Every structure is written in structure tokens, then in C-alpha cells.
Amino acid sequence: MPDTLTPDTLTPDTLTPDTLTKIAYQTFQQGKQVFGFAHKTLSTRILNTMSPKEREEPNPLTPEMIQSIQARINDLLEVDWQDAENGVYPKWSLFENRWNDFFRYYPEMCLDLLGIWERANGKRYQEFSDGINTEGYPAYYVQNFHHQTDGYFSDTSANLYDLQVEVLFNGTADPMRRRILAPLKQHLSTVPAENTPQPLKVLDIACGTGNSLKLINQSMPEAALYGVDLSPAYLRKANENLTDVKGTPAQLIQANGEQLPFVDEFFEATTSTFLFHELPAEARQNVINEAYRVTKPGGIFVICDSIQKLDTPELEPMMENFPAIFHEPYYRNYISDDMVNRLETAGFTDVKTHNHFMSKYWVAYKPAA
Ligand SMILES: C[S@@+](CC[C@H](N)C(=O)[O-])C[C@H]1O[C@@H](n2cnc3c(N)ncnc32)[C@H](O)[C@@H]1O
């Protein structure tokens, strides 16, 4: 099958059931892109009319940048399809969408936009609804990340989060998260069954509403899933989202990634998606040290987070825009942070990195005993 399906490459020979599934997948993703773009354009216009913006203008995106972004999305979707073809996960999982949540929460998400906009204009970064108790959390966490209503502290925030991310990344959040699966699955397939208690255990640090755990389950239903997050509300949502996982039910625990509530060397694999850009430098190192502690010798740690300046200097204006538009207090420090050095400082070796669209991946190993 040709990589890019166009009217020219479609012939009776290339038109197989597989080609049709690929076309359906591409169309599904294009629909999400159009929806995300239309939502952002329309809502920005409406909000600007209702409450004109007083914030600094972000760097304008040049036509070359827009082209580069589209090319990066296309590459990501191609890899996403290829990994499904290669059996890393089933093809049906590419079409998963929480339609119930979409219809239930999309209107609420739109209504919430004015509050977000005004909070952003007023530079109010620590504003929470009455009754929310922020005591006992690390100071760096008590924020309205992305100007999110209630930060990570309410069920409303947890219900809207996935839709907001879906719109922000034009439907590519799961394709980006899925890029942790190939190295993870490859590694777990090499763990010798005879001297390892089954099932193999995978911990997702800062699991949020459970998206990565769900994708891991679709790819490796035999693995036992563990998730930690600081937010009880997000864990409640994760619990809801993970009710239909196959195999052992996921174990979700409220905990700080800097102090994991597990004994040493408990997991065959540890993962984390979109956490590190929301942590100050010291906390980043603490989480990596903890991931090292709880991973078994010979185990793997896979991280997915935002791209960094050193890999994609051409997208630097976009990276500069991100913390200016969304409240992301640690992002500027993160995009220049040497995460490989952090992983090696903790003890990980063989660290490999790669990029897909707006995300970067670190695959690291704990040396065998
Ligand atoms: C951007 S969200 C990513 C959530 C999820 N991993 C995903 O892929 O959608 C960041 C998550 O990190 C959690 N978090 C932030 N700091 C944390 C910490 N120190 N320990 C545990 N969770 C933390 C937040 O509660 C939130 O759920």
C-alpha cells in the first residue's frame, strides 16, 4: 500500500480492505483537525468581541511554519497507522473516541471559555472555586495550568480536560501518546517469563484521566496497570475511563510522583506522558529518581512530553507562544532542560530520544542487576 493515498495512487489493485481502513483513519483524523481549527478560530473571534484581549500578541506563525506543522502531523499519523499495521495495537483502537463525553461536555467546555479568557486577561493564575482545598499539595502544583478552571482540583476540570487537549492538538493527543507503545511492547516481550511473576506490571506516573493506561491496555491487555496522580478528581475520571479495561483492573493511587508509594524495583516498566513540562526542574529530577527506584533492574522508562528547543529550533516561536497563551510556568525552563542528563544522573542508561509532531520521547533502561 502506498504511504500517501491520493486519487492517483488509488487503483483497483491498491483498493483493499486495509486501504479502506487507512482512508477511514485519515478521514477521521482530518475531521478532528478541521474541528479543532474551527473551534479555536471561532471561539477566539467571539471572545475577542465579547471581552477584548489585553494580553501580549503571540508570535505570528509564518506560512513555512504552518506547512512544517502540517507535515509533522501527517508524519505522526503515518507512523500511527504503521504501528497498527505492525501489530503494536489493534486497528480498531485508532478509531476510539469518547462520544458520550464529547456530547455531554462540549457545551460546558464552550461555556467555560469566557471564564478562562478573563482569568488569562487578568493574569489570575491561582484562582479556585469555593470549597476547593489546596492544602498539602506542592506549591508548584497549586496553579490554573492552561488557565484551567480550578486547575487540576475539580471534577469539572477533569471532565473537560480531555476535550480541551483534543481541541488544542487537533485530535493528535492519542497518536502522540501511542508513540510510547512500540518501545514499551518491544521491551516487555523480551522479559523472560520463567523468572518474572506474571502479569508484568506497568506504572504510569501522572496518569491524569487514564488515557495512556487505556492505550497500554489496548496494546498489551495482559499487563497489570498502575497509575498515580496528585489529583483525586482526575483519578476519579480515570477510574471511569478505565472500567472496561481487559485483564486485571487498573490500580489507581493518589500520590506525588516525587515520592512514589511503591517498594523498590516493583515494575517491569514505567511511563509518563505530558508531565515534565509542568514541573519545576528539581521536581523533574525527583520524579525521574523515583521512576528509577521503582523500576526493576533491566526495566524500561518511557517518557512522552513536549518537543524541546534543541531538537526543533524552527518551531521555537511556537514554543515561545505556548507559555504566553496558556499558563505554563515551567515550560520555558523545560524546553531547554537536558533530560538525558537527568535520566543518566538517576542511573538510567542507553537513553534514546525521538520526536513526533509536537512531542518528544525518551526511552531509558535501568541496567540489569
Ligand atoms: C498535562 S496532564 C497529563 C495527564 C496524562 N498523563 C495525559 O497524558 O493526559 C499533567 C498531569 O500531571 C499531574 N501531576 C502534576 N504534578 C504531579 C506530581 N508531582 N505528581 C503526580 N502527578 C502530578 C496532574 O494532576 C495532571 O493529571
Ligand as a Chemical Component Dictionary entry (heavy atoms), coordinates in Angstrom:
data_LIG
# 
_chem_comp.id                   LIG 
_chem_comp.type                 NON-POLYMER 
_chem_comp.pdbx_formal_charge   0 
_chem_comp.three_letter_code    LIG 
# 
loop_
_chem_comp_atom.comp_id 
_chem_comp_atom.atom_id 
_chem_comp_atom.alt_atom_id 
_chem_comp_atom.type_symbol 
_chem_comp_atom.charge 
_chem_comp_atom.model_Cartn_x 
_chem_comp_atom.model_Cartn_y 
_chem_comp_atom.model_Cartn_z 
_chem_comp_atom.pdbx_ordinal 
LIG C1  C1  C 0  -0.897 17.626 31.413 1  
LIG S1  S1  S 1  -1.595 16.472 32.492 2  
LIG C2  C2  C 0  -1.158 14.919 31.720 3  
LIG C3  C3  C 0  -2.071 13.810 32.155 4  
LIG C4  C4  C 0  -1.898 12.482 31.418 5  
LIG N1  N1  N 0  -0.618 11.874 31.650 6  
LIG C5  C5  C 0  -2.173 12.627 29.929 7  
LIG O1  O1  O 0  -1.393 12.116 29.119 8  
LIG O2  O2  O -1 -3.206 13.212 29.588 9  
LIG C6  C6  C 0  -0.498 16.529 33.861 10 
LIG C7  C7  C 0  -0.931 15.604 34.992 11 
LIG O3  O3  O 0  0.148  15.555 35.926 12 
LIG C8  C8  C 0  -0.394 15.515 37.234 13 
LIG N2  N2  N 0  0.691  15.949 38.116 14 
LIG C9  C9  C 0  1.353  17.138 38.114 15 
LIG N3  N3  N 0  2.330  17.140 39.029 16 
LIG C10 C10 C 0  2.315  15.902 39.615 17 
LIG C11 C11 C 0  3.114  15.273 40.599 18 
LIG N4  N4  N 0  4.113  15.892 41.201 19 
LIG N5  N5  N 0  2.820  14.001 40.934 20 
LIG C12 C12 C 0  1.791  13.342 40.362 21 
LIG N6  N6  N 0  1.008  13.885 39.412 22 
LIG C13 C13 C 0  1.273  15.144 39.045 23 
LIG C14 C14 C 0  -1.612 16.426 37.151 24 
LIG O4  O4  O 0  -2.509 16.199 38.209 25 
LIG C15 C15 C 0  -2.154 16.057 35.767 26 
LIG O5  O5  O 0  -3.067 14.995 35.867 27 
# 
loop_
_chem_comp_bond.comp_id 
_chem_comp_bond.atom_id_1 
_chem_comp_bond.atom_id_2 
_chem_comp_bond.value_order 
_chem_comp_bond.pdbx_ordinal 
LIG C1  S1  SING 1  
LIG S1  C2  SING 2  
LIG S1  C6  SING 3  
LIG C2  C3  SING 4  
LIG C3  C4  SING 5  
LIG C4  N1  SING 6  
LIG C4  C5  SING 7  
LIG C5  O1  DOUB 8  
LIG C5  O2  SING 9  
LIG C6  C7  SING 10 
LIG C7  O3  SING 11 
LIG C7  C15 SING 12 
LIG O3  C8  SING 13 
LIG C8  N2  SING 14 
LIG C8  C14 SING 15 
LIG N2  C9  SING 16 
LIG N2  C13 SING 17 
LIG C9  N3  DOUB 18 
LIG N3  C10 SING 19 
LIG C10 C11 SING 20 
LIG C10 C13 DOUB 21 
LIG C11 N4  SING 22 
LIG C11 N5  DOUB 23 
LIG N5  C12 SING 24 
LIG C12 N6  DOUB 25 
LIG N6  C13 SING 26 
LIG C14 O4  SING 27 
LIG C14 C15 SING 28 
LIG C15 O5  SING 29 
# 
